[in-house]
C-alpha cells in the first residue's frame, strides 16, 4: 500500500474524530478532559506518521495533508480551551446569582443573622445596672467587687442581631471588594418599658484589593477564627485579644500579614482611673503568620503622653507582645481552639481593655504594664444537629500598684459549657452556663454566674 493511500485513510479517520470532539465541546468538565486526551493521542499519531514519512520518499501532496491534520488538531484544541474559559465564567455568574445580586459588574451580597438572647445572671459583689451593656455579654473588667450580691436578674435582648453588606467588582484581572457590618450592641437608646429601640453602630467597614485591606476591621493581632463556639458574644473574653480598629494591611499568599493600625494609649492614674491622651504619633505595627491550624502574631507599639495630659512633661514607652492561637481538628468533626498572649503595654488589646497600657509616675515617666492571658476550648459534635463546647480563659496583670493604687484588676478567669441544637441549617437553639471571677490588686473579689438561652438564624 502506498504512503499516499495510508495518508488518505488516516485523514478520514482523524476528520471523524475531530468532528466528534467538536460536538463534545459544550459538554461537562469530564468531557473536556476526554477531548484533551483524544487530542493528545491524535498529536502522537501525527508525530509517528511524520517519522514514517521522513524515512520514505514523500510527495508535496502528502506533506500538505500532514500539515492540514496538524492545523485541524491545533484549531480543535483552541476551541476546547475557549469553551473551558466560557464554562468557568458561567460558573462564576451562576454562583453570584445564587449568593447575591448584580448591579452592573458589581456582585452585592447581604448577610448577617437575627438573634434573641435571654440571659439570667447573678453577681456576688454588687448588682449590674439595668439595661446596661454589662448585662448583654461578659465584660471582665466590670464584674462587681465589694458590694452586696444580687439575685438572678433576667433580660431579653435582640441587640446582637447583625447586618453585613459586601460587594465584589472585577477590575482587570483583580477584584475590588467592600465590607460593611453593623449591629446594635453597646449603643445608646432603647428602654425596657416600651420600645426597646437601640441605635445601630459601625462594626467593620473596609475595602480589599489584591491582598490589601484599607478600613476598620478586626485587629491583625487577633485571630477571630480561634474564638470558641459560644452563645455569649465572645465567650472567653478574659483570655482573648479583642480589638476592631482602622488599619492598612497587606496579606501575602504565603500567609504573612503586615499592618499599620490605629494607635491609642490608655493610662492608669494614681486613683486607678483611665486617661486616653490622644497624643499618639506612630501607628501600632503588627506582623502575623497564618498556617493551616496555627497563627502567630507580634505587635510593637509606642505609648505616649504629653504635658497637657498630666502637667508632668512628655514621655513615651514601647509596648510589645506576642500571641499564639489556633483551631486544631480532633477526630473527624471535633476541634480544639486556643490562644495565649503575653507582653507589655497591651492593656487595651486584651479582654475589652481589662487594664490599661501604662501607668505614669510623679516625674511624668510612663511604665508599660505587663499582662498574660489565654483560653482553651473544646467543641464536640454529637451528631449532624447537635454540638457542645466547654471553654475556660484566664487573665493576669502586673500593675505597678505604687503608681496605680490597688483598685485595678489583678486577675480574671471564667469557664463555660453549652449545648447547641440546629434543627435546620443555619438555625441555632442553645443554652449555656458561665461562671466568671475577678480579683483586684487589693485582693477583693467578686463573681458572676450566667445562664443564657439563645435563638439565632444566619442568612
C-alpha positions in Angstrom: 0.0 0.0 0.0 1.4 3.4 -0.9 2.2 6.1 1.6 -0.4 8.4 0.0 -3.2 5.7 0.4 -2.2 5.3 4.0 -2.4 9.1 4.5 -5.8 9.3 2.9 -7.3 6.7 5.2 -5.8 8.3 8.3 -7.1 11.8 7.2 -10.7 10.4 7.0 -10.3 8.7 10.4 -8.9 11.9 12.0 -11.6 14.0 10.4 -14.2 11.8 12.1 -12.6 12.1 15.4 -12.3 15.9 15.2 -16.0 16.1 14.3 -16.8 14.0 17.4 -14.6 16.2 19.5 -16.2 19.4 18.3 -19.6 18.0 19.1 -18.4 17.4 22.7 -17.1 20.9 23.2 -20.1 22.3 25.2 -20.1 19.2 27.5 -19.0 18.9 31.1 -15.6 19.2 32.7 -15.3 15.4 32.4 -15.9 15.6 28.7 -13.5 18.4 28.4 -10.7 16.2 29.8 -11.8 13.5 27.4 -11.3 15.9 24.4 -7.9 16.9 25.7 -6.9 13.2 25.9 -8.1 12.5 22.4 -6.2 15.5 21.0 -3.1 14.3 22.8 -3.4 10.9 21.1 -4.0 12.5 17.7 -0.9 14.6 18.0 1.1 11.5 18.9 -0.3 9.7 15.8 0.6 12.7 13.6 4.1 12.7 15.1 4.5 9.0 14.4 3.3 9.4 10.8 5.7 12.2 10.3 8.6 10.0 11.4 7.4 7.3 8.9 7.2 9.9 6.1 10.7 11.1 6.9 12.1 7.6 6.3 10.5 7.4 2.9 10.3 9.5 -0.3 7.1 11.6 0.1 5.3 13.9 -2.3 4.4 17.5 -1.7 0.7 16.4 -1.6 1.4 14.0 1.3 3.3 16.6 3.3 0.4 19.1 2.8 -2.0 16.5 4.1 0.0 16.1 7.3 0.2 19.9 7.8 -3.6 20.1 7.3 -4.0 17.4 10.0 -1.8 19.4 12.4 -3.8 22.6 11.8 -7.1 20.8 12.5 -5.8 19.4 15.8 -4.5 22.8 16.8 -7.8 24.5 15.9 -9.8 22.0 17.9 -7.6 22.4 20.9 -8.1 26.2 20.7 -11.9 25.7 20.6 -11.8 23.4 23.6 -9.7 25.9 25.5 -12.2 28.7 24.7 -15.1 26.5 25.8 -13.3 25.8 29.1 -13.0 29.6 29.7 -16.7 30.1 28.9 -17.7 27.4 31.3 -15.6 28.9 34.1 -17.2 32.3 33.5 -20.7 30.7 33.5 -19.9 29.0 36.8 -18.9 32.3 38.4 -22.1 34.0 37.2 -24.2 31.1 38.5 -22.5 31.3 41.9 -23.1 35.1 42.0 -26.7 34.6 41.1 -27.1 32.1 44.0 -25.2 34.1 46.6 -26.2 37.7 45.7 -27.4 40.0 43.0 -25.6 42.1 40.4 -25.5 45.9 39.8 -23.6 46.4 36.6 -20.3 44.5 37.1 -20.6 44.5 40.9 -21.9 41.5 42.9 -23.7 42.6 46.0 -24.4 40.2 48.9 -26.5 40.7 52.1 -25.8 38.6 55.1 -25.8 38.5 58.9 -28.1 37.0 61.5 -31.0 37.6 63.8 -30.5 36.6 67.4 -32.5 36.6 70.6 -30.7 36.3 73.9 -32.5 35.5 77.1 -30.0 36.0 80.0 -30.4 35.5 83.7 -27.4 36.3 85.9 -26.3 37.0 89.5 -23.3 38.7 90.9 -21.7 38.4 94.3 -20.1 41.9 94.6 -22.9 44.2 93.6 -25.7 44.5 91.1 -25.1 45.4 87.4 -27.1 48.3 86.2 -30.3 47.5 84.4 -30.5 48.0 80.6 -26.6 48.2 80.6 -24.2 46.7 78.1 -22.6 44.8 81.1 -25.7 42.6 81.2 -25.6 41.8 77.4 -22.3 39.9 77.5 -19.3 39.3 79.7 -17.1 42.3 80.2 -14.4 41.0 82.6 -13.3 44.4 84.0 -16.8 45.3 85.1 -17.6 42.3 87.3 -18.6 44.0 90.6 -16.4 43.7 93.6 -17.0 44.7 97.2 -20.7 45.4 97.1 -23.8 43.5 98.1 -24.7 40.5 95.9 -27.7 40.5 93.6 -30.3 37.9 92.9 -31.0 36.4 89.5 -31.6 39.3 87.1 -33.2 38.4 83.8 -33.1 40.4 80.5 -34.2 39.6 77.0 -32.4 41.3 74.1 -32.1 41.2 70.3 -29.3 43.7 70.2 -26.7 41.4 68.8 -28.5 40.9 65.5 -26.2 41.8 62.7 -26.3 43.1 59.1 -23.4 42.6 56.7 -23.3 44.1 53.2 -20.4 43.0 50.9 -19.6 43.8 47.2 -17.1 42.3 44.7 -16.2 44.2 41.4 -13.8 42.8 38.8 -11.1 45.3 37.9 -8.9 43.9 35.1 -7.6 40.6 36.4 -8.2 41.6 40.0 -11.2 42.0 42.3 -12.1 45.1 44.4 -14.2 44.2 47.5 -16.0 46.1 50.2 -17.4 45.0 53.6 -19.8 47.0 55.7 -21.1 45.5 59.0 -23.4 46.8 61.7 -25.2 45.7 64.8 -26.9 47.3 67.9 -24.6 46.4 70.8 -23.1 48.9 73.3 -25.1 51.8 71.8 -27.4 54.4 73.3 -31.1 54.5 73.1 -33.7 51.9 74.0 -35.6 51.1 77.2 -37.1 48.1 78.8 -40.5 49.8 79.3 -42.0 50.5 75.8 -39.9 50.2 72.6 -36.5 48.5 73.4 -35.1 50.5 70.5 -31.3 50.8 70.1 -29.1 52.8 67.7 -27.1 50.9 65.1 -23.3 51.0 65.3 -20.5 50.5 62.8 -18.5 47.3 63.4 -16.5 46.9 60.3 -16.0 48.9 57.2 -13.2 48.2 54.8 -12.2 47.7 51.2 -9.9 45.0 49.8 -7.8 44.9 46.6 -5.1 42.4 45.6 -4.1 41.4 49.1 -4.6 44.9 50.6 -7.1 46.0 53.2 -8.0 49.6 54.0 -10.5 50.4 56.7 -11.9 49.2 60.0 -11.6 45.5 60.8 -10.6 43.0 63.4 -7.0 43.8 64.5 -4.4 41.7 62.7 -3.1 40.8 66.2 -6.4 39.0 66.8 -7.3 35.5 65.4 -11.1 35.6 65.1 -11.0 32.0 63.7 -9.8 30.6 67.1 -12.8 32.0 69.1 -15.0 29.4 70.7 -18.5 28.4 69.6 -20.3 30.2 72.4 -23.7 31.8 73.0 -22.1 34.7 74.8 -20.9 37.5 72.5 -17.2 36.3 72.9 -17.3 33.6 75.5 -13.7 33.6 76.7 -13.2 37.4 76.8 -10.7 37.4 79.8 -8.2 35.5 77.7 -8.9 36.9 74.3 -7.3 39.6 72.2 -10.3 41.7 71.2 -9.9 44.9 69.1 -11.6 46.3 66.0 -9.9 49.5 64.5 -8.9 51.3 61.3 -5.8 50.0 59.6 -3.8 49.4 56.4 -2.9 45.8 56.0 -1.3 43.6 53.3 -1.6 39.9 53.3 0.7 37.8 51.1 -0.2 34.5 49.5 2.3 32.7 51.8 0.2 33.6 54.9 2.3 36.6 56.1 0.4 39.8 57.0 1.8 43.2 57.9 -0.3 46.0 59.2 -0.3 49.6 60.5 -3.2 50.1 62.9 -4.9 52.8 64.9 -2.7 53.9 67.9 -4.3 54.7 71.2 -2.6 54.8 74.6 -4.6 54.2 77.8 -3.0 55.3 81.1 -3.9 54.4 84.7 -3.8 57.3 87.1 -2.9 57.1 90.8 -6.5 56.8 91.7 -7.0 53.8 89.4 -8.8 55.8 86.7 -8.3 55.8 83.0 -6.9 58.6 80.7 -6.7 58.3 76.9 -4.3 61.1 76.0 -4.8 61.0 72.2 -1.2 62.1 71.6 -0.1 59.0 69.7 2.3 59.7 66.8 3.2 56.2 65.4 0.8 53.5 64.3 0.7 50.2 66.1 2.8 47.8 63.9 1.6 44.2 63.6 3.1 41.2 61.9 1.3 37.9 61.6 1.7 34.5 60.0 -1.2 32.1 59.4 -0.7 28.4 58.7 -3.4 25.8 58.3 -4.1 25.3 62.0 -1.9 27.9 63.8 -1.4 31.6 63.9 1.5 33.6 65.4 1.2 37.4 65.7 3.6 40.0 67.1 2.9 43.7 67.9 5.1 46.8 68.5 3.6 50.0 69.9 4.6 53.4 71.0 2.8 54.6 74.2 2.9 58.4 74.6 1.7 61.3 76.8 2.4 65.0 76.6 2.5 67.8 79.2 -1.2 68.7 78.6 -2.3 65.3 80.0 -0.8 65.4 83.5 1.2 68.6 83.6 4.4 66.5 84.1 6.0 66.9 80.7 6.1 64.5 77.8 7.2 60.9 77.7 6.9 57.7 75.6 7.5 54.0 76.1 7.4 50.9 74.0 4.7 48.3 74.2 5.1 44.9 72.6 3.7 41.4 72.7 3.2 38.0 71.0 0.1 35.9 70.6 -0.2 32.3 69.5 -3.6 30.8 68.6 -5.2 28.1 66.6 -8.0 25.8 65.7 -6.9 22.1 65.6 -9.1 19.3 64.3 -9.7 16.4 66.8 -11.0 13.3 65.1 -13.4 13.7 62.2 -15.6 16.6 63.5 -14.4 17.9 66.9 -11.8 20.6 67.4 -9.6 22.3 70.0 -9.2 26.1 70.0 -6.7 28.1 71.9 -5.0 31.4 72.4 -2.0 32.5 74.5 -0.8 36.2 74.7 1.9 37.9 76.6 3.6 41.3 76.6 3.9 44.8 77.9 1.7 47.8 77.1 -1.1 45.6 75.6 -3.9 46.5 78.0 -6.4 47.8 75.6 -5.9 44.8 73.3 -7.0 42.3 75.9 -10.4 41.4 77.2 -12.0 44.7 76.1 -9.4 46.8 77.9 -9.4 45.0 81.3 -6.4 47.1 82.4 -4.6 50.0 80.8 -1.4 50.1 78.7 0.8 52.0 81.2 1.0 54.0 84.4 2.6 57.4 84.9 4.9 58.3 87.9 5.4 61.6 89.7 8.0 62.6 87.1 5.7 62.0 84.2 7.5 58.9 83.1 5.4 56.1 81.5 5.7 52.5 82.8 4.2 49.8 80.5 2.1 47.2 82.3 2.8 43.5 81.7 -0.1 41.2 81.0 -0.6 37.4 80.4 -3.7 35.8 79.1 -5.1 32.8 77.3 -8.0 30.5 76.7 -8.7 26.9 75.6 -12.0 25.5 74.2 -13.0 22.0 73.0 -16.0 21.6 70.7 -17.7 18.2 70.4 -20.2 17.4 67.6 -22.7 14.9 68.9 -24.5 14.4 65.6 -25.5 16.3 62.5 -27.8 18.6 64.5 -26.2 18.9 68.0 -22.8 20.2 69.3 -21.3 21.4 72.6 -18.4 23.5 73.7 -16.6 23.7 77.0 -14.1 26.5 77.5 -12.1 28.4 80.0 -9.9 31.6 80.0 -7.5 33.5 82.3 -6.0 37.0 82.5 -3.3 38.3 84.8 -1.9 41.8 85.0 1.3 43.1 86.8 0.1 46.6 87.8 2.7 48.8 89.4 0.5 49.4 92.5 2.7 52.2 93.8 1.6 54.2 90.8 -1.9 52.8 90.1 -3.2 52.0 93.6 -4.9 48.7 94.4 -8.3 49.2 92.6 -7.2 47.9 89.1 -7.9 44.3 88.1 -5.2 41.8 89.0 -6.8 38.7 87.5 -9.9 37.4 85.9 -11.0 33.9 84.9 -14.1 32.3 83.5 -15.5 28.9 82.4 -18.5 28.0 80.3 -20.3 25.0 78.8 -23.1 24.9 76.3 -25.2 22.7 74.0 -26.5 23.9 70.7 -29.2 22.3 68.6 -29.7 23.1 64.9 -33.0 21.5 63.7 -32.4 23.0 60.2 -29.2 24.5 58.6 -28.2 28.0 59.9 -30.7 27.9 62.8 -29.1 27.5 66.3 -31.1 27.0 69.5 -28.8 26.7 72.6 -28.4 27.0 76.3 -25.1 28.0 78.1 -23.9 28.3 81.7 -21.0 30.6 82.6 -19.0 31.3 85.7 -16.6 34.2 86.0 -14.5 35.7 88.8 -12.5 38.9 89.1 -9.9 40.0 91.8 -8.3 43.4 92.1 -4.8 44.3 93.4 -6.2 44.8 96.9 -7.3 41.1 97.0 -11.0 41.9 96.9 -13.0 39.6 94.5 -16.4 39.1 93.0 -18.0 36.5 90.8 -20.7 36.3 88.1 -22.9 33.4 87.2 -24.9 33.5 84.0 -27.5 31.2 82.2 -28.1 32.1 78.6 -30.7 30.8 76.2 -30.3 31.9 72.6 -32.0 31.5 69.2 -30.1 32.6 66.1 -30.7 32.3 62.4 -27.9 33.2 60.0 -28.7 34.4 56.4 
